[in-house]
Amino acid sequence: MKRYCLALDLKDDPALIEEYESIHRQVWPENIKGILDAGITVMDIYRTGNRLFMIMEVDETFSFEKKAAADSANASVQQWEELMWKFQQPLPWARPGEKWVVMEQIFSLPHE
């Protein structure tokens, strides 16, 4: 099992943030299926202020490239992503067109 942590900003507007959270209480079933089919076994999103933090745990079948290819062929995912841009904005250091930025792990509590 591999874990990825990603970050993204929301537009700093309390009404938009509230709407974004409301939408995420009922993610479309087709999108949930696409997430699971990609090999993502855990996906949690946290928020502080307007910054989002996503934790994903994936199985050995997962790759960002395969997920991106499947998403680009899925009309429901494309519609969802278009809707999400109403609320989201890229991090200042994101590459053009990049939404969620993979974070670099800098510490892990030693295991005994």
N, C-alpha and C positions, 0 to 999 in steps of 0.2 A: 504494500500500500504506500503510495506516495502522496505527499501533501503539498499543495500550492497555496500561497497567500497572495491576494491581489488587492489593489486599491483603485478607487475612482472617486471623483467629487460629484456632488449634486450641485445644482444651481442654488445659491444661498438665498432661498426664498421659502419661508416657513409654510406657506400654502402649497407650494409645489412639493416640498419634502413630505408633508402630510399626505398629499395625493399619491406620491410615489410609494409610501409605506402601505397605504390602503390597497393599491393595485397588487402589491407583493403578498398580501394576505390571500389572494386568489389567483396565483400564477396559472396561466392557461395549461390545461392537461397535455396538449400537444408539445408544449415546451418542456414540461416535466419529463415526458417520455424521451424527448431528444437529449436531455441532460443525462438521464439514466442510460440510454442506448450508447452514449459516448464513453461510458465507463466511469462516469462520475458517481461515486457512491455516497458522498457527503458534500453538501453545499450549504454553508451558513453565511449570511450577510449581517454585519454589524454596522452601526452608524454612530459617529460622534460629530456633532455639529453638522456640517455638510459633507464630511468625508465618510466614504463607505470602505469597509474592509471585508473581503470575501475569503473564506477558508474552503478549499476543495480537497477532498480525498478521492483519489482515483485508483482504478485497478490497472493491471498491466496492459489492457487494450487501449487506454487513453493516450491521445496525443492532441496537442493544440491544433496541429495542421488538419488532422482528420475531423476534429470538432468543427473547425472553421469551414471545411468543405461541406460537411453535412448541413451546417447552419445556412450556408449560402444557397443550398438546394431546397430548403424548407421554408415555404411561404409564411407559415405561422411565426417562425422565429424571425424572419425578416420584418414582418409586421410589428412584432414585439419590440425589436431593436429600434425600429423607426419611432415607435411610441416612446421608448425610454430616452431618446435624445431630447425630448421635451424637458426632461428633468436633469439629465446628466451633462457634465462638462468634463473634458479631459484634464488630467493633471498637467501642470505647467511643463513638465519634462516628458510627457507622452509623445510618441512619434505621431506624425500625421495619420489620422484615421484610427488611431489606437484608443480604445476605451479603457478597459481594465488593464492595469499595469502589474505585471508579476513582481512581487517584492522579493528582495534578497534576505535570506535568513542570516542574522548576525549573532544570534545566541541560542543555545539550547541547554537546558538544565542537564547536567551530567546524570546518566542513569547508572545505577549500581547493579 
